[in-house]
């Protein structure tokens, strides 16, 4: 089961120090109560979660947001690092 070992309620998520839990329907949900949302002053759950995500520092071990080329991506074609797009070949036509 993919939800094995995951918190099943907001209380379990709080004890484990996690921000999410797995609901009865098996979907991942935010561990936020209505009271917390109202106390924070945000109008919607989306605004609250976006503010929480922006306030967390990026993991410096991962280097933040990096492109696949810094992780060892391949260089294709004529020396350009292009992700999945191949550069057009220059073709000479006979008689021109």
N, C-alpha and C positions, 0 to 999 in steps of 0.2 A: 504494500500500500504506500502511495506517495506521501500520505499525511501521517504516517507512523512516526511517533516521536515529536510531532508538532503540537503546539498548544491548541486545545479545542474550545477555549473560551477566553474572554478578556482577562479574567482573573488569572488563569494559567499563563497567559502571555506576559502579564505583569510580573509574576513570580519568576519567570524565565528571563525577563529583561528583553523581550521581543516586542516589536511594533505591530506585528500581525498575528492572526490566528486563523485556523481552518474552521469554517462554519459547518453547520449540519449538511448543507448541500455540497460540501467538498471544495468550496471556493475559498481562496485566500482573501481575508478581510482585515481592515484596519482595526487595531485594538484601541478605539476611542469611544468614550461614552458621550451621551448627549450633554451631560452637565459640563464635561471638559470643553466641548465644542462651544457651548454658550459662554463659559467663563473666559475663553480665549479671545472672544470678540470677533471672530471670523463669521461671515454670513453663511458659508457653505463648507461641507466636509472637504471638497476639492481645494478650496483656498487654504484650509488648515493643513492638509497633507502636503501641499506644495510648499508652504512656509516651513514645515518641519523638514522636508527634504533639502531645502536650500540652506537651512541653518546648520546642518550636519557638515563637518569638515570632510573633504575627500580623503580617501585612504591613500596616503603617500606611498605605501608599498606598491600599489598598483600603478602609481604615477598619474592618477586622475584619468582624464579622457585622452587616449592616445589612438593614433591611427594604426591600422594593421601593418603598415610598412615599418613602423618602429619596432614591432614585435617580430620582424623577420619575414615580411611579405616578399613576394618574388617580383623581380623586374622583368617585364615582358616586352618583346618587340625591340624597338630601337633605343633602349636605354632609359625609357621613361617608366616610372612606377605608376602604372594605371591599374585601378582595381576593377578587374573584370572587363575592361574595355580595351580592345586591341586597336592600335593606331592603324590608319589606312595605309596600304602599301602603295608606293609609287610604281605604276606600271607603264612601261613604254609600249606604245602601239606600233605594230609594223606599218611602215610606210609613212610615218609622221616625223 
